[in-house]
Amino acid sequence: MHLNIFIILKIQILVRLFEEDTKDNKKYIIIAILSLERIGDGRIIPGDGGVYQRIKFEALTFKPELQEVIEGNIVEVKEFGAFVRFGALDGLLHISQIFDDRFDIDLENKRLIGKESKKDLRLNDRVRVRFVSLSLNEDNVRESKVGLTMRQPGLGKLDYLEKEAAKNA
């Protein structure tokens, strides 16, 4: 049984928001719909442009946890730090949580440069970070507030971590 592709896309957009798992009452972010099955017939309500259909689905989910280590890409550089995208969310990597160094901020070239170390952080760099604060918005995932750090051993720009590992090998 195939569903109209438009309906599937609309369902995917709607369910990317937080869903509750009744077993453990925790919130998850739905990343992708793996399978989808209609249950019974849909309903049309007069005066409403939508079609309502009960469904059963399997999904790939993500639940961010405090102190969890993740990898992501720098998607924006600001005067106060950088934003890191990991899956459906962006987190703030505040300038105080980047390196043990002070920074020159080059907004024109979208990068932060360490004054002493000369290490830089640029747009599209791959980084390993840790969640230090989470305030998840159930109504709009994109408005969630996520604080990140990379000022601990094993965290940072992946290029620098790889060079350090090779040097110590």
C-alpha positions, 0 to 999 in steps of 0.5 A: 500500500503506497501513500501519496508522496505529498502526504508522506512529506507532510507527515515527515515535516510534522513529526520532526518535532518532539514526540513523547515515548510513552514507555519512558516519558522522554522527548526525542527528535525524529530525524527520519521516517523509516517506515510508514503504515496507514491505520484505517481510513482517513477523515476529512473535517468540513471547513478544514483543508486537511486530511487526518490519518492515523498512522504507525511508523518507525523512526530514527530518533535522537535525544540529546543528553547533557555531557554527551560528546558529538561531532558537527560542523561550524555553520555560522561565526559571530562576534560571541562565538560559533554555531555548530550544526549536529543533525536537526539542531544548532548549538552555540559554542561561546567564544569562552568555550573554544580554546584556551586562548584569546581571539581575533574575530574575522567576520569578513572571512567567517573565522576566529583566530587564536592570538597566541596559538594561531589556531583558527575556527572557520565556517564548515570546520568539523568539530567535536564538542560536549553538551553543557546546557540544553533547553529544548523547545517542544513547539519548535525544535529550531528554537531550542537553546543548546550550549557547547564546549570544546575546552576539554581534552579530546574535544576541538577542531577535528583537524587539530585533534588528528594532528595531535594524535599523529604527533603523539603516536 
